[in-house]
């Protein structure tokens, strides 16, 4: 598999009666990858794109942790993972996560551990169980191909690949904390940023951070959802 970026998710919902957490975003550590892959899997379980790629909910729940672990392991060497936590509790479970790649890394990921990449891809293939779910593998490949064709080249930019908030963390401000932490880093380098959205909530989150539509929507085959490229110029 090649890297398959995913749509932006809005923040997700706190347990009934629980006081709202005070979300604070910070760079993630490598040892947090397992927990963050599960948070992102929960965030994207009902996303239009993942529902189209993996229609069976139980199968989708098995695939997504391996899918996000692959992308976490690719972003971590570039310091491209942010996590949102309850600012009052440094030991609390993560509320959400954001994955990105800095300028140049999307085209040339560079210093990956190739053996680790291959192991992660095998784990994802096992999770998909391509022999029993060939349509899912084809849909995932179709998403990847279309996103790669439309990805802007020869224009330096940060690439916002994923942002998701756990369904139990809606209203905590985790999504906004994550995207503001990213745009602060982008602006510090005087760079642009690019993403794709697949939901109205994700589009609103990006718009609130200064992203605007960037060309025509990416249409997926067979009546699949549309992805909307968005761009944020240098500030």
C-alpha positions, 0 to 999 in steps of 0.5 A: 500500500501507499500512504492513503490520506484521509478526511478531516473529522470534527470533534466528537461527544463527552460522556453524559454528565462528565465535566468537559475536559480542557483540551491541550494539543502537544507533540505525541511520543512514539510510545503513544502510537498504540493508544492514538491508533485506537482513538483515530479508529474510533473517530473514523468508525462512522466517517463517510469515507471509511464506511464506503471503503469498509461497509461492514461495521465489524470489519471496519472496526478491525481494520482501522486500528492497523490502518492508523498505526501504519500512518502513525508510524510514517508520520512520527519520524517527521515529528508529524503527530499531535495529540490532544489531552485533558490539560488538567491531567497529563496521564489522561487518555488522549482525546484526539490526534492529528497526523501531518507531513512537513514540506517535501515529506509527502513526495519523498517520505525519506528515512522510514524503517523499511522493514517496519513499513513492510511489517505494518503493511502486512498487518493492515493486509491481514486486518483487511483480509483481502481474500475475503474482502477484495472489494474493500482492498480495491476501494482503499486503492481507489481512494489512494490513487485519486488522492495521489493524482490530485495532491499538489506538487511543486508547491511546498506545503504541510499536508494535514493527513488525518485529524480525529477526536474520540466519540466520547470527547465531543465538546472538549475543543480537542479538534480546534486545539489540534488544528490550531497547533498545526497552523501555528507550526505551519505559520512558524515556517511561513508555509502553506497547508493542504488537506481533503475533507469528506464531511461538512463538520470537517470542512467547517473545522478547516474553514475555521483555520483559514483553509479554502476550497482548492479545485474540484471535488475528488469523486470516488467510483460507484457513487462513493463520497466526494473528497473536497481538497482545501488549501491554506496559503502562507501567512 
